[in-house]
Amino acid sequence: IHTFTSSGTFQVTDAALKKVDVLVVGGGGAGNNEGGGAGGGGGVIYDPNSTLSSTTATVTVGGGGSSGDGGSSVFDGLVASGGKFSHSGWASGSSGYGTSRTGVALSTPNAGGAYDGTGGYAGGGGGGAGGVGGDYDPDNYGGVAGNGGVGVQSDINGTAVFFGGGGGG
């Protein structure tokens, strides 16, 4: 297993290696301050039988958004989009990108959860790579922010873990 936490190069040292299992995760989007909706989770692409284009693959690790969208991550042409920034305070959560079963990133992100606009102090959860964000719940004392949308589960490293979950409002 080769894990990249920063950008670099994947160098193939065995000429017989032509296909690899690949998991690419985009950076999460930032949430808005002042009780705003949460940022969306980064996109997740899993390709269990990816054919390498050459013996040297460029790897870009997208950073999490500090005040904007998350950065896209790229492995050998597979692009996992960054999650979206939540633009307004006390608002709906932002979007997160998921994957299709073929390992190609969805072009339409999973939506963030809704904020009902009643003047509470919590926003909707950010959309995750695997589902929409949870809505703001005004029925609990003071209102409760929505949960982030679920990520996508993978056991590529031997342990089942979720990647690309949306942030909580």
Beta strands, then each sheet from edge to edge (+ up, - down):
strand 1: 8-11
strand 2: 19-25
strand 3: 44-51
strand 4: 56-60
strand 5: 73-75
strand 6: 78-80
strand 7: 152-154
strand 8: 161-163
sheet 1: 1+ 4- 5+ 6-
sheet 2: 2+ 3-
sheet 3: 7+ 8-
end
